[in-house]
Amino acid sequence: MLGLKKEGANIVMQVEGKERARLPIHMLESLVCFGRVLVSPPLMGFCAEQGVTITHLSPNGKFLARIEGPVSGNVLLRRTQYRVSDNEASCSSLVSSLLIGKVHNQRAVLARGIRDYGSKMPPHDRQRLEAARDRLSRIARNLPQPATTNELRGLEGEAAQVYFSVFNLLVRQEGDAFEFKGRNRRPPRDRINALLSFLYTLLTHDCRSALESVGLDPAVGFFTPGSPRPPKPCA
């Protein structure tokens, strides 16, 4: 059994009652616990005081609960957030800026793959990567244009389809074990999708913590405002 407790300003990790590691609290931004991890009440309170969020996930990475301190910020900031989320033009402007960054990052990953491994690839595979890179460039150029959030969602979906259509060409080691045939989830049906879902869970945790640390409401987004689905930070 894994346990975490507080000793002074340190977090102490114990396995079957024996100390295995300790870490000063000031070195952490958050704790993510998988499976059966016992966290002592004094440590919970100490983490809340220090602004260190504790997140509990199932052994499969499903979110279970969060333990955190008081929400910072002020009501005026959140009221502004709510007003902006109800304004289509404001939402579109924010979403466009975020998606430009996302698509440029996708393009950069493909460009790096071409630069680092292009000479070792069959010509057809390199051409596929180059075509996908160029198509992402065209999508990124269209994003600054005035558009509704629905149109932006369409461009984001197109960029994701382009990116993941060549993602398998970037898996350079253990290709058989980590073969990527397309994105799937809930539940992920292969190793690489399980890894992607796991990393998305960690990213969601970090985004939510970042939003709450400045007093924003993680349940109110700009990409899918008013969606009846469970809230996702930054949506």
C-alpha positions as a Markdown table, in Angstrom:
| # | Residue | x | y | z |
|---|---|---|---|---|
| 1 | Met | 0.0 | 0.0 | 0.0 |
| 2 | Leu | 1.3 | 3.4 | -1.0 |
| 3 | Gly | 0.9 | 6.2 | 1.5 |
| 4 | Leu | 1.7 | 9.9 | 1.6 |
| 5 | Lys | 2.1 | 11.9 | 4.8 |
| 6 | Lys | 3.5 | 15.3 | 6.0 |
| 7 | Glu | 6.7 | 15.7 | 8.0 |
| 8 | Gly | 7.6 | 19.3 | 8.5 |
| 9 | Ala | 7.5 | 21.0 | 5.1 |
| 10 | Asn | 8.1 | 17.7 | 3.3 |
| 11 | Ile | 5.9 | 15.1 | 1.7 |
| 12 | Val | 7.0 | 11.6 | 2.7 |
| 13 | Met | 6.1 | 8.6 | 0.5 |
| 14 | Gln | 5.8 | 5.2 | 2.2 |
| 15 | Val | 5.4 | 1.7 | 0.7 |
| 16 | Glu | 4.2 | -0.9 | 3.2 |
| 17 | Gly | 5.1 | 1.4 | 6.0 |
| 18 | Lys | 8.7 | 2.0 | 4.9 |
| 19 | Glu | 9.9 | 5.4 | 3.7 |
| 20 | Arg | 10.8 | 5.4 | 0.0 |
| 21 | Ala | 11.2 | 9.1 | -0.8 |
| 22 | Arg | 10.6 | 12.6 | 0.5 |
| 23 | Leu | 10.2 | 15.9 | -1.3 |
| 24 | Pro | 9.8 | 19.5 | -0.1 |
| 25 | Ile | 6.3 | 20.8 | -0.8 |
| 26 | His | 7.7 | 24.0 | -2.5 |
| 27 | Met | 9.0 | 21.8 | -5.3 |
| 28 | Leu | 5.5 | 20.7 | -6.3 |
| 29 | Glu | 2.6 | 22.3 | -8.1 |
| 30 | Ser | 0.3 | 19.4 | -7.8 |
| 31 | Leu | 0.0 | 15.7 | -6.8 |
| 32 | Val | -1.7 | 13.1 | -9.1 |
| 33 | Cys | -2.5 | 9.8 | -7.3 |
| 34 | Phe | -3.3 | 6.7 | -9.3 |
| 35 | Gly | -5.2 | 3.8 | -7.7 |
| 36 | Arg | -5.1 | 3.1 | -4.0 |
| 37 | Val | -3.0 | 5.9 | -2.5 |
| 38 | Leu | -3.6 | 6.9 | 1.1 |
| 39 | Val | -3.1 | 10.6 | 1.7 |
| 40 | Ser | -3.0 | 11.7 | 5.4 |
| 41 | Pro | -5.4 | 14.4 | 6.5 |
| 42 | Pro | -2.6 | 16.7 | 7.7 |
| 43 | Leu | -1.0 | 16.4 | 4.3 |
| 44 | Met | -4.3 | 17.3 | 2.6 |
| 45 | Gly | -4.6 | 20.4 | 4.7 |
| 46 | Phe | -1.0 | 21.4 | 4.2 |
| 47 | Cys | -1.3 | 21.0 | 0.4 |
| 48 | Ala | -4.5 | 23.1 | 0.4 |
| 49 | Glu | -2.7 | 25.8 | 2.3 |
| 50 | Gln | 0.2 | 25.8 | -0.1 |
| 51 | Gly | -1.9 | 25.8 | -3.2 |
| 52 | Val | -0.9 | 22.2 | -4.2 |
| 53 | Thr | -3.9 | 20.4 | -5.7 |
| 54 | Ile | -4.3 | 16.7 | -5.1 |
| 55 | Thr | -6.0 | 14.7 | -7.8 |
| 56 | His | -7.1 | 11.1 | -7.5 |
| 57 | Leu | -7.4 | 8.9 | -10.6 |
| 58 | Ser | -8.4 | 5.3 | -11.0 |
| 59 | Pro | -5.7 | 2.7 | -11.9 |
| 60 | Asn | -6.9 | 3.3 | -15.5 |
| 61 | Gly | -6.5 | 7.0 | -15.3 |
| 62 | Lys | -10.2 | 8.0 | -14.9 |
| 63 | Phe | -10.8 | 11.1 | -12.8 |
| 64 | Leu | -12.2 | 10.5 | -9.4 |
| 65 | Ala | -11.8 | 13.5 | -7.2 |
| 66 | Arg | -9.8 | 16.7 | -6.4 |
| 67 | Ile | -8.7 | 18.2 | -3.1 |
| 68 | Glu | -7.8 | 21.9 | -3.3 |
| 69 | Gly | -7.8 | 25.0 | -1.2 |
| 70 | Pro | -9.9 | 28.2 | -1.5 |
| 71 | Val | -10.5 | 29.6 | -5.0 |
| 72 | Ser | -8.5 | 32.7 | -5.6 |
| 73 | Gly | -9.5 | 35.7 | -7.8 |
| 74 | Asn | -12.6 | 37.8 | -7.4 |
| 75 | Val | -16.2 | 37.7 | -8.6 |
| 76 | Leu | -15.7 | 40.6 | -11.0 |
| 77 | Leu | -13.2 | 38.5 | -13.0 |
| 78 | Arg | -15.6 | 35.6 | -13.2 |
| 79 | Arg | -18.5 | 37.9 | -14.1 |
| 80 | Thr | -16.4 | 39.2 | -17.0 |
| 81 | Gln | -15.6 | 35.6 | -18.0 |
| 82 | Tyr | -19.3 | 34.8 | -18.1 |
| 83 | Arg | -20.1 | 37.8 | -20.2 |
| 84 | Val | -17.4 | 37.0 | -22.7 |
| 85 | Ser | -18.6 | 33.4 | -23.0 |
| 86 | Asp | -22.0 | 34.7 | -24.0 |
| 87 | Asn | -20.6 | 36.9 | -26.8 |
| 88 | Glu | -20.0 | 35.1 | -30.1 |
| 89 | Ala | -17.5 | 37.7 | -31.4 |
| 90 | Ser | -15.4 | 37.6 | -28.2 |
| 91 | Cys | -15.5 | 33.8 | -28.2 |
| 92 | Ser | -14.4 | 33.6 | -31.8 |
| 93 | Ser | -11.5 | 36.0 | -31.3 |
| 94 | Leu | -10.2 | 34.0 | -28.3 |
| 95 | Val | -10.7 | 30.6 | -29.9 |
| 96 | Ser | -9.0 | 31.7 | -33.1 |
| 97 | Ser | -5.9 | 32.8 | -31.2 |
| 98 | Leu | -5.8 | 29.4 | -29.3 |
| 99 | Leu | -6.3 | 27.4 | -32.4 |
| 100 | Ile | -3.5 | 29.3 | -34.3 |
| 101 | Gly | -1.1 | 28.2 | -31.6 |
| 102 | Lys | -2.4 | 24.6 | -31.7 |
| 103 | Val | -2.2 | 24.2 | -35.5 |
| 104 | His | 1.3 | 25.8 | -35.6 |
| 105 | Asn | 2.4 | 23.3 | -33.0 |
| 106 | Gln | 1.0 | 20.4 | -35.0 |
| 107 | Arg | 2.8 | 21.7 | -38.0 |
| 108 | Ala | 6.0 | 22.1 | -36.1 |
| 109 | Val | 5.9 | 18.4 | -34.9 |
| 110 | Leu | 5.5 | 17.3 | -38.5 |
| 111 | Ala | 8.3 | 19.6 | -39.7 |
| 112 | Arg | 10.6 | 18.3 | -37.0 |
| 113 | Gly | 9.8 | 14.7 | -38.1 |
| 114 | Ile | 10.7 | 15.5 | -41.7 |
| 115 | Arg | 13.9 | 17.3 | -40.7 |
| 116 | Asp | 15.1 | 14.5 | -38.3 |
| 117 | Tyr | 13.9 | 11.4 | -40.1 |
| 118 | Gly | 12.9 | 12.4 | -43.6 |
| 119 | Ser | 16.1 | 11.1 | -45.1 |
| 120 | Lys | 15.5 | 7.7 | -43.5 |
| 121 | Met | 11.9 | 7.3 | -44.8 |
| 122 | Pro | 10.6 | 5.9 | -48.0 |
| 123 | Pro | 9.9 | 8.7 | -50.4 |
| 124 | His | 6.2 | 8.1 | -50.3 |
| 125 | Asp | 6.1 | 8.5 | -46.5 |
| 126 | Arg | 8.1 | 11.7 | -46.6 |
| 127 | Gln | 5.8 | 13.1 | -49.3 |
| 128 | Arg | 2.8 | 12.3 | -47.1 |
| 129 | Leu | 4.3 | 14.2 | -44.2 |
| 130 | Glu | 5.2 | 17.2 | -46.4 |
| 131 | Ala | 1.7 | 17.3 | -47.8 |
| 132 | Ala | 0.2 | 17.2 | -44.3 |
| 133 | Arg | 2.6 | 20.0 | -43.1 |
| 134 | Asp | 1.6 | 22.2 | -46.0 |
| 135 | Arg | -2.1 | 21.6 | -45.5 |
| 136 | Leu | -1.7 | 22.6 | -41.8 |
| 137 | Ser | 0.0 | 25.8 | -42.9 |
| 138 | Arg | -3.0 | 26.6 | -45.1 |
| 139 | Ile | -5.4 | 25.9 | -42.3 |
| 140 | Ala | -3.4 | 28.2 | -39.9 |
| 141 | Arg | -3.6 | 31.0 | -42.5 |
| 142 | Asn | -7.4 | 30.7 | -42.6 |
| 143 | Leu | -7.8 | 30.9 | -38.8 |
| 144 | Pro | -7.2 | 34.7 | -38.4 |
| 145 | Gln | -10.2 | 35.4 | -40.7 |
| 146 | Pro | -13.5 | 36.4 | -39.1 |
| 147 | Ala | -15.4 | 33.2 | -38.4 |
| 148 | Thr | -18.0 | 31.8 | -36.1 |
| 149 | Thr | -17.1 | 29.3 | -33.4 |
| 150 | Asn | -18.8 | 26.6 | -35.4 |
| 151 | Glu | -16.6 | 27.4 | -38.4 |
| 152 | Leu | -13.5 | 27.4 | -36.1 |
| 153 | Arg | -14.5 | 24.0 | -34.8 |
| 154 | Gly | -14.7 | 22.7 | -38.3 |
| 155 | Leu | -11.1 | 24.0 | -39.0 |
| 156 | Glu | -9.9 | 22.5 | -35.8 |
| 157 | Gly | -11.4 | 19.1 | -36.7 |
| 158 | Glu | -9.9 | 19.3 | -40.2 |
| 159 | Ala | -6.4 | 20.0 | -38.7 |
| 160 | Ala | -6.8 | 17.1 | -36.2 |
| 161 | Gln | -7.7 | 14.8 | -39.1 |
| 162 | Val | -4.7 | 15.9 | -41.1 |
| 163 | Tyr | -2.3 | 15.6 | -38.2 |
| 164 | Phe | -3.4 | 12.2 | -37.0 |
| 165 | Ser | -3.6 | 10.8 | -40.6 |
| 166 | Val | 0.2 | 10.8 | -40.6 |
| 167 | Phe | 0.9 | 10.4 | -36.9 |
| 168 | Asn | 1.9 | 6.8 | -37.3 |
| 169 | Leu | 4.8 | 7.9 | -39.5 |
| 170 | Leu | 6.3 | 9.7 | -36.5 |
| 171 | Val | 6.5 | 6.5 | -34.4 |
| 172 | Arg | 10.1 | 5.6 | -35.0 |
| 173 | Gln | 10.6 | 2.9 | -32.3 |
| 174 | Glu | 8.6 | -0.2 | -31.5 |
| 175 | Gly | 6.3 | 0.5 | -34.3 |
| 176 | Asp | 4.5 | -2.8 | -34.1 |
| 177 | Ala | 3.7 | -2.4 | -30.4 |
| 178 | Phe | 2.6 | 1.3 | -30.8 |
| 179 | Glu | 1.1 | 1.2 | -34.3 |
| 180 | Phe | -1.4 | 4.1 | -34.7 |
| 181 | Lys | -4.4 | 3.4 | -36.9 |
| 182 | Gly | -6.5 | 6.4 | -35.8 |
| 183 | Arg | -7.7 | 8.2 | -32.7 |
| 184 | Asn | -10.1 | 6.2 | -30.4 |
| 185 | Arg | -11.1 | 6.7 | -26.8 |
| 186 | Arg | -13.7 | 5.9 | -24.1 |
| 187 | Pro | -12.0 | 3.5 | -23.8 |
| 188 | Pro | -8.9 | 3.7 | -25.9 |
| 189 | Arg | -8.4 | 0.4 | -27.7 |
| 190 | Asp | -4.7 | 0.3 | -28.2 |
| 191 | Arg | -1.5 | 1.3 | -26.5 |
| 192 | Ile | -0.8 | 4.6 | -28.2 |
| 193 | Asn | -4.3 | 5.8 | -27.7 |
| 194 | Ala | -4.2 | 4.8 | -24.1 |
| 195 | Leu | -1.0 | 6.9 | -23.8 |
| 196 | Leu | -2.6 | 9.9 | -25.5 |
| 197 | Ser | -5.7 | 9.7 | -23.3 |
| 198 | Phe | -3.5 | 9.4 | -20.2 |
| 199 | Leu | -1.5 | 12.5 | -21.2 |
| 200 | Tyr | -4.8 | 14.4 | -22.0 |
| 201 | Thr | -5.9 | 13.6 | -18.5 |
| 202 | Leu | -2.7 | 15.1 | -17.0 |
| 203 | Leu | -3.0 | 18.1 | -19.3 |
| 204 | Thr | -6.7 | 18.6 | -18.2 |
| 205 | His | -5.6 | 18.5 | -14.6 |
| 206 | Asp | -2.9 | 21.2 | -15.2 |
| 207 | Cys | -5.2 | 23.4 | -17.2 |
| 208 | Arg | -7.9 | 23.3 | -14.5 |
| 209 | Ser | -5.4 | 24.1 | -11.8 |
| 210 | Ala | -4.0 | 27.0 | -13.9 |
| 211 | Leu | -7.5 | 28.4 | -14.4 |
| 212 | Glu | -8.5 | 28.1 | -10.8 |
| 213 | Ser | -5.2 | 29.6 | -9.6 |
| 214 | Val | -6.1 | 32.9 | -11.2 |
| 215 | Gly | -9.8 | 32.8 | -10.2 |
| 216 | Leu | -11.4 | 31.7 | -13.5 |
| 217 | Asp | -14.3 | 29.2 | -13.7 |
| 218 | Pro | -13.1 | 26.0 | -15.5 |
| 219 | Ala | -16.7 | 25.0 | -16.2 |
| 220 | Val | -17.3 | 28.1 | -18.5 |
| 221 | Gly | -15.4 | 27.9 | -21.8 |
| 222 | Phe | -15.3 | 29.7 | -25.1 |
| 223 | Phe | -14.9 | 26.9 | -27.7 |
| 224 | Thr | -18.2 | 25.1 | -26.8 |
| 225 | Pro | -20.1 | 27.6 | -24.6 |
| 226 | Gly | -23.3 | 26.3 | -23.2 |
| 227 | Ser | -22.5 | 22.7 | -24.0 |
| 228 | Pro | -24.6 | 20.2 | -21.9 |
| 229 | Arg | -21.6 | 17.8 | -21.7 |
| 230 | Pro | -19.5 | 17.7 | -18.6 |
| 231 | Pro | -17.2 | 20.7 | -18.5 |
| 232 | Lys | -13.6 | 20.5 | -19.7 |
| 233 | Pro | -11.1 | 23.2 | -18.7 |
| 234 | Cys | -10.4 | 25.7 | -21.5 |
| 235 | Ala | -13.1 | 24.2 | -23.8 |
